[in-house]
């Protein structure tokens, strides 16, 4: 079975830059006619991971904010990635994370639904995971929450945690904190706040906790002189010797605790938490979310960020991904049924394949195409133009630098596939098959998204200033060569049954496809050696 996640994460940790760029930010390389963007640090510990922007126009490229927004004549970018629907001609920066054009307001490149770009003021955006925006007397929190304060003129956001207030009311992330005194309320620590009488965890009052005796322990644990509290609940744990570990875990000399409750049988002397609080382990057992689980390769090495230990982590993540894919295969019939319902059964069939007319789609038509693996990959398809009977789709992804473009004729034939460059191949994987428009057999050679040789060449371009990555470069290259299993190519046998197109190659590997009535992807499931290796599907947003 193709170890795609292993290939993905290995490459993301190791792939260096084609051209030296600043530690972070945009740079136009006039020698190579490229625009590049560098992140501050990479997964493998590099001081810079730099990638060129796909489909950018260097001649019209303009940096609005070196670490954030930029644009050219076609696209707008945030941290190197393209922003769907953004209009370069009218795009303007409002603050560190907010921006607007003639149609939309954006927070970190995502549309703030309902906000009016002609009447907008940033209240607060100190934190990159949320921001407060005022538009038409409503407050927008990030991209998905909107609320109306009790007194808009006195509304302000606390520097601590998610609390805000006005003259009359207190709020936590847009939800009112019932009973709290706005006059005396203050933030204490992250999700804890207090007025002159009571302590609150988010929107709930912590009964019994005296505000004068409050002591912070973590984002979820607090204490006073006599008790330990988890979130808004008092526990039976004695404060003596109590200490927070991580990930909801804590311990004293007698017990280990998870979310305020005793973890039966756990040994406090040997208990440790690894990999950012995901796994716990003592001398006898491993724990996941407070329950005993198989240890597998999870051990003390997970706390050591040395290159040779990262291989163990990658293999473990691959095991988890394989289990996820196996579950998705079991649930595939139900997913297909739901997709058909979402399409109202208007999908591509052999009878209507010659009726495709992309000119019927409005400019701006879009859908999100998502992957079910742990890699958290998604692609936004956006119809940008329909000119001379040619439809141009821009493909945006958070994991991609720049954008990809796909051109189709009015009747749906793919004229130019999305450019599969090494820097993009790990965030977007879909191979449209022209021969799917015909039943029976057809010949079609499929080029792997990235060959082992191409990956080797890219890895060898790691900067000399990055010796940490080179310590185990050769070992990783051999691993990638060993793991890669590219599609065999044609000839294929193509069949159709009730909305599902099936393609089987000479080796017996199978793919299932589903398309809407315009020939655009709705589902792509792939098996190799009888095992599931890919599942992409269209995400239908609630109406």
Buried (B, 14 or more C-beta within 10 A) or exposed (E): BBBBBBBBBBBBBBBBBBEBBBEBBBBBBEEEEBBBBBBEEBEBBBBBBBBBBBBBBBEEBBBBBEBBBBBBEBBBBBBBBBBBBBBBEEBEBBBBBBBBBEEBBBBBBBBBEEBEBEEBEBBBBEBEEBBBBBBEEBBBBBBEBBBEBBEEEEBEBBEBBBBBBBEEBBBBBBBBBEEBBBEEBBBBBBBBBBBEEBBBBBBBBBEEBBBEEBBEBBBBBBBBEEBBBBBBBBBEBBBEEBEBBBBBBBBBEEBBBBBBBBBEEBBBEEBBBBBEEEBBBBEEBBBEEBEBBEEEEBBEBBBEEEBEBBBBBBBBBBEEBBEBBEEBBEEBEEBBEEBBEBBEEEBBBEEEBEEBEBEEBEEEBBBBBBBBBBBEBBBBBBBBEBEEEBBBBBBBBBBBBBBBBBBBBBBBBBEEBBBBBBBBBBBBBBBBBEBBBEBEEBEBEBEBBBBBEBBBEBBEEBBEEBEBBBBBBEEBBEBBEEBBBBBBBBBBBBEBEEBBBBBBBEEEBBBBBBBBBBBBBBBBBBBBEEBBBBBBBBEBEEE
